[in-house]
Amino acid sequence: MKKIILLIVIFLFNVHFSLFSEDLIKKEYGSSGTYEISPILGAFVFEDRTYDNSFMLGVKSLINITEKYALEGEVGFSPSSFNYQIYGSPLNKEELKIYNYCCNFIYKYPLSQSIYSYGTLGVGGVSFVPETANSNTDVYFNFGGGIKISFGGNKAFRLDIRQYAPSLDIKLFSPGSGFPYVSPDTSPKAEVQKILQFNVGIIFLFK
């Protein structure tokens, strides 16, 4: 009898938590059709150490498709530099402008009444524009996640981390489970490096 009562309590708790979670997203961030604008400040960390790690500025724009799913676009700029050496000469440094742009799929999950976490998966490009050499643009996939903390009203704070990679391994995708397991592809592709991005920003919500 005790086991039956315990199972009933667990079942009711799960139902309550599921409904509570859906209600949190609706209450804090609106249903389908609401959108967000987020100015961001962050940093790029490069796998290739001939490139200097640098800060970045950008903006994200998100539209909520449902209470749990959203689409997000991002554009950003980073002033960096890279080191190079011509045979027989000392090490040189050249200024480099980096532009990133991507479109991402977002899965949201609330942690409390004012905080929710999210996972993200997307694709876009990164353009490297040096002062003298030819510019180069590569297609990049990205994946990561973060948290958003509501200030109340139509403003919130966001903390985000993304891994940029030229190709990905994607496993265990199931719409019912929410979001797939993603990792950088282990196949060699030396001409395109991996990039780690950190950023924080302020969210402005529009209904």
C-alpha positions in Angstrom: 0.0 0.0 0.0 2.8 2.4 0.9 4.5 1.7 -2.5 1.2 2.6 -4.3 0.8 5.8 -2.3 4.4 6.7 -3.0 4.0 6.1 -6.8 0.8 8.2 -6.8 2.7 11.0 -5.0 5.6 10.9 -7.5 3.2 10.8 -10.4 1.3 13.9 -9.1 4.5 15.7 -8.4 5.8 15.1 -12.0 2.5 16.2 -13.5 2.5 19.3 -11.3 6.1 20.1 -12.2 5.5 19.7 -15.9 2.5 22.0 -15.8 4.3 24.5 -13.6 7.3 24.5 -16.0 5.0 25.3 -19.0 3.3 28.0 -16.9 6.6 29.6 -16.0 7.7 30.1 -19.6 4.3 31.5 -20.6 4.3 33.9 -17.6 7.8 35.2 -17.9 8.5 35.1 -21.6 5.2 34.8 -23.4 3.8 32.3 -25.9 4.4 32.1 -29.6 5.0 35.3 -31.5 6.9 37.2 -28.7 10.4 38.2 -29.6 13.6 39.4 -27.9 16.5 41.7 -28.8 19.8 41.2 -26.9 22.9 43.4 -27.2 25.8 41.2 -26.2 29.4 41.5 -25.0 31.7 38.5 -25.0 35.0 36.9 -26.1 36.3 34.5 -28.7 38.8 31.9 -27.7 40.7 30.3 -30.6 41.9 26.8 -30.9 44.7 28.0 -33.2 47.1 29.9 -31.0 48.5 32.0 -33.9 45.2 33.9 -33.5 44.9 36.2 -30.4 41.8 35.7 -28.2 39.6 38.8 -28.4 36.5 40.5 -27.1 33.4 40.6 -29.3 30.3 42.8 -29.7 27.0 41.7 -31.2 23.3 41.4 -31.1 20.9 38.5 -30.9 17.3 38.5 -32.1 14.9 35.7 -31.0 11.3 34.8 -31.8 9.4 32.3 -29.6 7.7 29.7 -31.8 6.1 27.9 -28.8 6.6 28.0 -25.1 9.6 25.7 -25.4 11.1 26.3 -28.8 12.5 29.4 -30.5 14.6 30.6 -33.4 17.4 33.0 -32.9 19.7 35.0 -35.2 23.0 36.5 -34.2 25.6 38.9 -35.8 28.8 39.9 -34.2 32.2 41.6 -34.6 35.6 41.0 -33.0 38.8 43.0 -33.5 41.6 40.4 -33.2 45.1 39.8 -34.6 47.3 36.9 -35.8 50.9 36.1 -35.7 52.9 35.1 -38.8 56.5 34.6 -39.9 58.2 34.8 -43.2 61.2 32.6 -43.5 64.3 34.3 -42.1 62.3 37.2 -40.6 61.2 37.9 -37.1 57.6 37.1 -35.9 55.1 39.6 -37.2 51.6 40.5 -36.0 48.7 41.7 -38.2 45.4 43.2 -37.2 42.3 41.0 -38.1 38.6 41.8 -38.1 36.2 38.9 -37.5 32.5 38.9 -38.4 30.2 36.1 -37.2 26.6 35.4 -38.2 24.3 32.5 -37.6 20.8 31.2 -37.1 20.1 28.9 -34.1 17.4 26.6 -32.9 16.6 27.1 -29.2 15.1 24.7 -26.6 14.1 26.4 -23.3 13.6 24.9 -19.9 12.6 26.8 -16.7 14.6 26.4 -13.5 12.5 28.8 -11.4 9.9 31.5 -11.7 12.6 34.0 -12.9 15.4 31.8 -14.3 15.4 29.4 -17.2 18.1 27.4 -19.0 18.3 26.8 -22.8 20.2 24.7 -25.3 21.1 25.9 -28.8 22.1 24.4 -32.1 22.7 26.4 -35.3 24.7 27.1 -38.4 26.2 30.2 -39.9 29.5 31.7 -41.0 32.7 33.3 -39.7 34.6 35.8 -41.9 38.3 36.6 -41.2 39.4 39.9 -42.7 43.1 40.7 -42.3 44.6 44.1 -43.1 46.7 43.0 -46.1 46.0 39.3 -46.9 42.9 38.0 -48.6 39.8 37.6 -46.5 38.2 34.2 -45.9 34.8 33.0 -44.9 34.0 29.5 -43.5 30.7 27.8 -42.7 30.5 26.9 -39.0 28.0 24.9 -36.9 27.6 26.0 -33.3 26.1 24.4 -30.2 25.9 25.4 -26.6 23.5 26.8 -24.0 23.0 29.3 -21.2 20.7 30.8 -18.7 18.4 33.8 -18.6 17.4 35.6 -15.5 14.3 37.9 -15.5 14.5 41.3 -13.9 10.7 41.5 -14.1 8.7 43.3 -16.8 10.3 43.2 -20.2 14.0 42.9 -19.3 16.3 40.0 -18.5 20.0 39.0 -18.2 21.6 36.3 -20.3 24.8 34.2 -19.9 25.8 32.1 -23.0 28.5 29.8 -24.1 28.9 28.4 -27.7 31.3 26.0 -29.4 31.9 26.8 -33.1 33.1 23.9 -35.2 33.3 23.1 -38.9 31.4 19.9 -38.5 29.5 18.1 -35.8 28.6 14.7 -34.4 24.9 14.7 -33.6 23.4 11.8 -31.6 20.2 10.8 -29.7 17.9 13.4 -31.3 14.3 13.0 -30.3 11.7 15.7 -30.2 10.2 14.2 -27.1 13.5 14.4 -25.2 13.9 18.1 -26.1 17.4 18.5 -27.5 20.1 16.3 -29.0 23.6 15.4 -27.8 26.1 17.3 -29.9 29.9 17.3 -30.0 32.6 18.6 -32.4 33.4 16.1 -35.2 36.6 14.3 -34.6 37.5 14.1 -38.4 40.5 16.2 -39.3 39.8 19.5 -41.0 43.0 21.5 -40.3 42.1 24.5 -42.5 39.2 25.5 -40.2 39.7 25.9 -36.5 37.3 25.5 -33.6 36.3 28.6 -31.7 34.8 29.0 -28.2 32.5 32.0 -27.6 31.4 33.4 -24.2 29.0 36.3 -24.0 26.6 38.1 -21.6 23.8 40.5 -22.6 20.6 42.3 -21.7 17.3 41.0 -23.1 14.5 43.3 -24.1 11.2 41.4 -24.6 8.5 42.5 -27.0 5.0 41.1 -27.2 
